[in-house]
Amino acid sequence: MNGRPRFGIWALVHGSRGALQDPEEPFDASWERNKRLVLAAEALGFDSTLIAQHTANPYDDEWDELEAWTAAAALAALSERIEIIAAIKPPLYHPVVLAKMALQIQHIARGRFGINLVNAWNRPEYEKAGIPFAEHDERYAYGNEWIGVVEPLLRGERVRFKGKYFQVTDYQLRPADHFRARPTIYVGGESAPAQVLVASYGDIWFINGQPLAEVSRLIASVRAHPRSGDPLRFGLSAFVIARETAAEASAAYAHLAVLAEKDAAIRTRQAANTDPAVVMKHTHAAQTPRIGTNGGTAAGLVGSYEDVAKRILAFHGAGIELFMLQFQPFEAEMQRFAREILPRVR
Ligand SMILES: Cc1cc2nc3c(=O)[nH]c(=O)nc-3n(C[C@H](O)[C@H](O)[C@H](O)COP(=O)(O)O)c2cc1C
């Protein structure tokens, strides 16, 4: 059983998710916009928001980028009910400092906070700052040690840890989490080491948007890993284009696809900056054409209201608990989803 489906929105940390040059959605990655967006999502009945972490804008460093952790803290204070998830790339924060920040935000959010552990694809984000961008599996080895320190600290344990990357002789964080055993741990990443990581430390595995058969295969694969404690749960990223009829949805898709073409040069640059060993990159390469990030429309949530609701229920039947959604123009399409799809699913 995976309860009722939950629905979240990707915060617009680096601008639009589908096409960056859309007259109906001018570029806006500001705090003000994201604050309004997340509070509107909460009012519409969405359950969660994911704030991706990129220090500089991954498309163009001249463009604005929302800072994930400070924004998460502010959103935690301003919202009442919505879950707030902030992404984290381990080399950017020492595990003790990050665990402290997570516990503080959990306190501000009164138990609604989660972290999304991701192990990076964008080379210049680290390298231009002088932070080593280790090769793929070593990034995961580092991430494993890092979460091995963070997780017990989040549970309020006294930690003594001696590893290759971290030596923590004696640390405990107070106040501990008053609301849950600890903040929720999500993991994003598709490779074999990502699967080991989530089976060992994660509560929920975020899967990039892709067809149901692929998602089912990935769920079966990660479930085969040794694990103690509660069963692993699953989330799916998807870009939604829903209309009254399938023909109208196809037309809306075609319209966005034309706009997305204008970003071809940006995508080429992004591809060049991506570590070729990242599995997500290969999954995405097999999914063209596609609109949105992290799989986007490859999850197939493009169609009539009835069909989109049915596909969501099929994913839910396969084990997906949380749908982390993208729209464009975001506010209007998010409202449409709340009006037309949520009642059909619920
Ligand atoms: C739902 C989801 C959210 C992600 N968020 C971020 C993010 O905020 N920042 C980032 O740099 N990468 C993010 N990633 C990408 C991961 O960095 C990437 O999947 C991973 O490091 C590549 O490893 P892999 O080879 O295991 O796929 C996200 C991935 C998923 C599935």
The ligand as an ORCA input file, in Angstrom:
! r2SCAN-3c Opt
* xyz 0 1
  C      13.775     14.423     -8.551
  C      15.195     14.798     -8.802
  C      15.665     16.015     -8.357
  C      16.962     16.429     -8.598
  N      17.378     17.636     -8.119
  C      18.634     18.055     -8.360
  C      19.102     19.277     -7.835
  O      18.393     19.964     -7.105
  N      20.346     19.668     -8.143
  C      21.181     18.918     -8.918
  O      22.287     19.334     -9.175
  N      20.772     17.730     -9.400
  C      19.522     17.282     -9.139
  N      19.107     16.069     -9.599
  C      19.969     15.343    -10.498
  C      20.948     14.492     -9.798
  O      22.063     15.262     -9.466
  C      21.338     13.400    -10.770
  O      20.197     12.601    -11.015
  C      22.367     12.508    -10.256
  O      23.341     13.098     -9.566
  C      22.968     11.822    -11.381
  O      23.295     10.633    -10.942
  P      22.786      9.299    -11.572
  O      23.910      8.846    -12.450
  O      22.611      8.425    -10.368
  O      21.505      9.539    -12.322
  C      17.825     15.597     -9.334
  C      17.366     14.350     -9.774
  C      16.083     13.943     -9.504
  C      15.632     12.593     -9.975
*
